[in-house]
Amino acid sequence: MNTEAFKQVSKEQARNPDHPGRQDASTWGTPCLRFGEYELDLQQRHLSKGGLPVKVPGKVCQVLMALAETPGELVTRDALRTRLWPRDTRLNYDANVNTTVNKLRQILGDTNEESKFIETIPRKGYRFIAKVEYAERPAAGSRTVATNRMELVWRFAGAPDFLRSGPARVWLTASVIAMVIAAVLFGAAITLYSHRSLEPHVVSGPEMHTTPTSSP
């Protein structure tokens, strides 16, 4: 399970980025829904299980969002048809809704014998029965911004592709940091040496007495 810290938010805040409680975008990360071992990124429409990505087709992900955003509430078949195929009138809606929901059940691990996430309401629709936690990942956005900025810097500098890979970039960055530290230490040594060379030399020892000579 992903142990990254989450910030609790209300249902309205998670579903609506313009909610007054989310006005300061700098303090909010990516809105997520957590249920069981799964995490659903509402902005990226990305599902993960235990921190690992789970491949979910587009229409299936839309059904998941429609159900998980309203846990415990009935989502009618009509509502799903309108959300998935708002303009296409040539489709067999009932068959396509059934197929899409069944694919989602397979991905989540629901079976005919045991349903942990999706409950079928005969002739009406479906209900998401798992406990859903509305949360935020504050650090995710900042890491993404930092990564994007670093990528722009590397592109602007014209770095070769092999230097943009993770390990090569780490080693090169470490080398640059080491060179900078070495340069700073060398500069400090030069400054200290120059300062000492300018100090007056003090000669210690017995004083030399000069005996005055008398004139003839």
Secondary structure, DSSP 8 states (H G I E B T S, - for coil): ------EE--HHHHH-TTSGGG--GGG--EEEEEETTEEEETTTTEEEETTEEE---HHHHHHHHHHHTSTTSEEEHHHHHHHH-SS--SS-HHHHHHHHHHHHHHHHT--SS--SSEEEETTTEEEE-S--EEEEEHHHHHHHHHHHHHHHHHHHTT--GGGGSHHHHHHHHHHHHHHHHHHHHHHHHHHHHHHHHTS-----S-----------
